[in-house]
Amino acid sequence: MTSHETLSATAATSVKPEAYTQPFLSFISENPTVFHTVDYFSKQLSSHGFTKLSERDLWTDKLEKGGKYFYDRNGSGLIAFTIGSEYKSGNGVAIIASHIDALSARLKPISAKSTKAGYVQLGIAPYAGGLNQTWIDRDLGIGGRVLLKDERNGKISTKLVKLDWPIARIPSLAPHFGIAAEGQANKETRMVPIVGLDNTDIDEKKVVQEEGRASLLGGAGTFVSTQPARLVKAIAGEMGIQNSSNIVNWELEVFDTQPAQLGGLDKEFIFAGRIDDKLCSFSAIEALLASSSESSSSATGGGSSDDSGIVRMVGLFDDEEVGSLLRQGARSNFLPSTIERICEAFAGDKCGANLLSKTYANSFLISADVTHAVNPNYMDVYLEDHSPRLNIGITVAADSNAHMTTGKSIYLITYHVRLLNLIDGLSTAILQRIAEKSSSLLQVFQIRNDSRSGGTVGPMLSAMTGIRAIDAGLPQLSMHSIRATTGSLDPGLGVKLFAGFFNHFEKVDAEFI
């Protein structure tokens, strides 16, 4: 065994899952929107020696063997990668892909609404499956990004904002009102948050806000005139903006303000919002840091210099919950163009279709998205031998209808039994070897034949590039609820296996003919 392999093995097995619990709690509480999440990861990467790139620049004279890089797209998607000191164009890329968007509710372009019965309300729209019944009677804050114009030079910049105290609430209707209080409330008329009180209409001299006013965009100061005045004041105050007319636009959403916290008799649970899928995203970035430096931010106790011959990469995409079709989504050229530019930087004009196809064929993708942990109150809706538990480890997600990347038969050794499952044989065998080398356990999930599986970024990325792939993520309860549950060790268990993937993939891949 070489010194590099020894260091890699040490890094993968010395990760202590419990060391990542508190960092994850802080991360998910403090970064409620995709913009805050990308900003957080960018700062983490920069503090660990990664260089930020710009898509607008040529990379051919910027990338170096042994280098560590990242860049974002739209401030809501991010790709980070390290280049092995022995890398050459055509070698493989070890990729972990996840998504950082979560079910939410976003402010409408014109969010000001007429006051009703003294209540100031806010116009919001559901993102993906947001504004479901779990959003009722929750304490909601407001955050996102604001576009500001500099009065001195006319330049427009983007700043983040977070009003993390309870500002908005969607009140339920008491059951005493009968059928009106039952079932899913209409998201346009019944799920409108209240953000304040205004009883000045009792004064007969009050000019009532006219309904059906023109919906105009553009012109100096017109944006803030389409938003609730008190919200504009709150945003301006939080950001220290003296002249609110300098707010050109914003992209804001409401979010659950309750911090993530430990639960259970022995604090074995994490209760938090936005677990899907800031959980796998967090573990992926921490794994990249752990595998690319002698110590990560959470002190893994080991690490390795990257003298490998591959590229290690994490891709965190936006818009997964709504189809991934925008430019920061997984269906865009975000990931392929990154690999193409790396190939070109070290091959020059020789990086054509031949070399790119070789690169993709030598690469491997873990599509890391959360999956369903078994719910003890609904055991009858799970397959008996496909019921992942919390605090055990990564779960391979199988689906016979290609909603996941896994689809062919193989025996998969899990933590409790040897099972025949519909999953990609080659990809699973590779991940099993990596799990063995990382001292990690694998679980498996497949949904019943009378239910429909959700989807991930895996199939679209694999189909677009031809890269071998497997769907493997961390389990959680209450998926798509505003508040979900995972295990307190699960963030760190994800780091452990993902770091093992980065450290061992090159050698494991060489074992397969």
Helices and strands as residue ranges (DSSP letters): H 3-13, G 17-20, H 21-30, H 34-47, E 51-52, E 68-73, E 77-83, E 93-99, E 104-112, E 119-127, G 133-135, E 140-149, E 156-168, G 175-181, E 194-197, G 200-202, H 222-225, H 229-239, G 244-246, E 247-256, E 261-263, E 269-272, H 275-292, E 311-317, G 320-322, H 334-347, G 348-350, H 353-361, E 364-367, E 371-372, G 376-381, E 395-398, E 409-413, E 418-422, H 425-437, E 443-446, H 458-465, E 468-473, E 475-476, E 484-487, H 490-509
